[in-house]
C-alpha cells in the first residue's frame, strides 16, 4: 500500500491507503524501509508523501492490538535507520495529518515541507504508548526544550504552529507540495555539490540514534509489561468502533 515513482531522478514514495488515513501496518513499515534503501544510494533523492487528507495516521492500532509492542516499535526504528543510511537528500511532503510514529519518522528527514492542512499530532502519552523513531533524541534537536511538553501534552499542532517550533521548514499550496519537495531535492543534489559529504557531517549521528532506539525499545517493554499499552490500544479501538 505504498506507491513508488521516479520523477526527475527523484524517487517519490507515496503512502496509498487513504481510506485508513494511510495508517501504517507492519507490512507497510517494512516496505517503506525497503523502498528507502532501494532508492537511497542512487538517483537524486527521495520525497515521501501521503494521499488523501493525511500524511499518515501512524501505527495501525487496530492491527497492532495483541502484537508485540517491541516488534511494532522496532519496525518504526528501521524506517528511521533506513533514512539515515541513505547518501541522498530525503524530504517529507506533509500533505495533511501526521500522527505518532509517522510524524516521528519525519524528524530524521533532511527537510519537512507542508501544506496549510498539515498537522503534527503526538498522542502516545495519553494512549499509554511510548514514542519511537529515536524521537527522544531527534525531537529536542528540532524543537529544543519544547520537546517534553509536546510529548506529555499529546500535542496536536497546526501547520503554522509546526512551522513556528521547527517541525516544518516551509508551508506551500497543496498543488505545489510534491513539486516543491522534488525541487528542493534536485537543488541540493545538483551536479558538483558536496551534498553526500554534508549529509554525513550534519545529519544526526547514527550511533547516537541507535542508542536512542535501545532506550525506546526498553521503554516499549516497560509500557507493555505494565499493561497500560494494551489497555490504551483497546480503549482506542473500542472508541473508534463506537464512533
C-alpha positions in Angstrom: 0.0 0.0 0.0 2.8 2.3 -1.0 3.5 3.6 -4.5 6.9 4.5 -5.8 7.5 6.6 -8.9 10.6 8.3 -10.2 10.2 11.9 -11.3 13.2 14.0 -12.5 15.5 11.4 -11.0 13.8 11.7 -7.6 12.0 8.7 -6.0 8.5 9.8 -4.8 7.3 7.3 -2.2 3.5 7.7 -1.6 1.5 6.3 1.3 -1.5 5.0 -0.6 -4.1 3.9 2.0 -6.3 7.0 2.1 -9.4 5.1 3.4 -7.4 4.4 6.6 -5.7 7.8 6.7 -2.5 6.0 5.5 -2.2 4.2 8.8 0.9 2.0 8.7 0.5 -1.7 9.0 3.6 -3.8 9.9 4.0 -4.8 6.3 3.8 -1.1 5.1 6.6 -0.2 7.6 8.8 -2.9 6.3 8.0 -1.9 2.7 8.8 1.8 3.4 12.2 0.9 4.9 12.9 -1.3 1.9 11.9 1.4 -0.6 14.1 4.0 1.1 17.0 1.6 1.0 16.4 0.8 -2.7 16.5 4.4 -3.7 18.8 5.8 -1.1 22.1 5.0 -2.8 21.3 6.2 -6.3 19.3 8.9 -8.1 19.0 12.5 -6.8 17.0 11.8 -3.7 13.7 10.8 -2.1 10.4 12.5 -1.3 7.8 10.9 0.9 4.2 12.0 0.9 0.6 10.7 1.5 -2.7 10.5 -0.3 -6.0 12.0 0.8 -6.3 14.2 3.9 -3.5 12.6 5.9 0.2 12.1 5.5 -0.2 9.1 7.8 -2.3 8.3 11.0 0.8 6.5 12.3 0.7 2.9 13.5 -2.4 1.0 12.5 -3.5 0.3 16.1 -6.4 -2.0 15.0 -3.8 -4.3 13.6 -1.3 -3.8 16.4 -3.7 -5.0 19.2 -2.3 -8.3 20.5 1.0 -7.9 18.7 4.4 -7.4 20.4 4.8 -3.7 21.1 8.5 -4.1 20.9 8.3 -5.6 17.4 6.0 -2.8 16.4 8.4 -0.1 17.7 11.4 -1.8 16.1 9.7 -1.7 12.7 9.5 2.1 13.1 13.1 2.2 14.2 14.2 0.5 11.0 12.3 3.1 8.9 14.4 5.8 10.6 17.6 3.8 10.3 17.0 3.4 6.5 16.7 7.2 6.0 19.9 8.0 7.9 21.8 5.3 5.9 21.0 7.0 2.6 23.5 9.1 0.7 20.9 11.3 -0.9 18.5 14.0 0.5 15.2 12.8 1.9 12.3 15.3 2.1 8.9 14.8 3.7 6.0 16.4 1.7 3.4 16.6 4.6 0.1 16.8 2.8 -2.1 16.5 5.9 -2.3 14.9 9.4 0.9 13.3 10.6 0.4 11.2 13.7 2.6 9.3 16.2 5.2 7.1 14.6 4.7 8.6 11.2 5.2 12.1 12.5 8.2 11.0 14.4 9.7 9.3 11.3 9.9 12.7 9.6 12.1 14.0 12.4 15.1 12.3 10.7 14.4 13.7 7.3 16.5 16.5 5.8 13.5 18.8 5.3 9.8 18.8 6.1 7.6 20.8 3.7 3.9 21.0 4.5 0.6 22.5 3.2 -1.8 24.6 5.3 -3.6 21.3 6.1 -0.6 19.7 7.6 -0.8 18.8 11.3 1.5 17.1 13.7 -0.1 15.0 16.5 1.9 13.1 19.1 -0.8 11.1 21.0 1.2 8.3 22.6 1.4 9.5 26.1 -2.3 9.6 26.6 -2.8 6.2 24.9 -0.3 4.5 27.2 2.2 4.0 24.4 5.8 5.2 24.2 7.5 7.3 21.5 9.7 5.7 18.8 11.9 6.5 15.8 14.5 7.9 18.1 12.1 10.8 18.8 13.6 11.1 22.3 16.8 12.2 20.7 15.6 13.8 17.4 12.7 15.9 18.7 14.8 18.0 21.0 17.3 18.6 18.2 14.5 20.3 16.3 12.3 22.0 18.9 14.7 22.3 21.9 13.1 22.4 25.4 9.6 22.2 24.0 10.0 18.5 23.3 9.0 17.3 26.7 5.8 19.3 26.8 4.8 18.3 23.2 5.1 14.7 24.2 3.5 14.8 27.6 0.6 17.0 26.4 -0.1 14.7 23.4 0.1 17.9 21.4 -1.7 18.4 18.1 -0.2 21.3 16.1 -1.4 23.2 13.1 0.9 23.8 10.2 1.6 27.3 11.4 2.4 26.0 14.9 4.6 23.2 13.5 6.5 25.8 11.4 7.0 28.1 14.4 8.5 25.4 16.5 10.7 23.9 13.8 8.8 20.7 12.8 8.1 22.1 9.4 10.6 24.1 7.3 8.1 25.6 4.8 4.4 25.8 4.0 3.3 25.8 0.4 0.0 25.4 -1.5 -1.2 21.8 -1.8 -0.9 21.7 -5.6 2.8 22.8 -5.3 3.7 20.4 -2.4 5.3 17.5 -4.2 6.9 19.6 -6.9 8.4 21.9 -4.3 9.9 18.9 -2.4 11.3 17.5 -5.7 12.8 20.9 -6.5 14.4 21.0 -3.1 16.0 17.6 -3.6 17.2 18.5 -7.0 18.7 21.8 -5.8 20.6 20.0 -3.1 21.8 17.3 -5.4 22.8 19.3 -8.4 26.0 18.4 -10.3 29.1 19.5 -8.4 27.6 19.7 -5.0 29.1 18.0 -2.0 25.7 17.0 -0.6 26.6 13.4 0.3 29.5 14.6 2.4 27.4 17.2 4.2 24.6 14.8 4.9 27.1 12.6 6.6 28.5 15.6 8.6 25.3 17.2 9.6 22.7 14.5 10.0 22.1 13.1 13.5 24.9 10.6 14.1 23.6 7.0 13.6 25.5 5.8 16.6 23.5 8.3 18.8 20.3 7.4 17.1 20.9 3.7 17.7 21.4 4.4 21.4 18.1 6.2 21.4 16.5 3.2 19.7 17.7 1.0 22.5 16.3 3.3 25.2 13.0 3.5 23.4 12.8 -0.3 23.0 13.3 -0.6 26.7 10.5 1.9 27.2 8.2 -0.1 25.0 8.9 -3.2 27.1 8.0 -1.2 30.2 4.7 0.1 29.0 3.9 -3.3 27.5 4.7 -5.2 30.8 2.7 -2.7 32.8 -0.4 -3.3 30.8 -1.1 0.4 30.1 -0.2 0.0 26.4 -2.7 -2.8 25.8 -5.3 -1.0 27.8 -4.8 2.1 25.8 -4.9 0.4 22.5 -8.1 -1.5 23.5 -9.7 1.8 24.6 -8.7 3.5 21.3 -10.1 0.6 19.2 -13.3 0.5 21.2 -13.8 4.2 21.0 -13.3 4.1 17.2 -15.8 1.4 16.9 -18.3 3.3 19.0 -17.8 6.3 16.7 
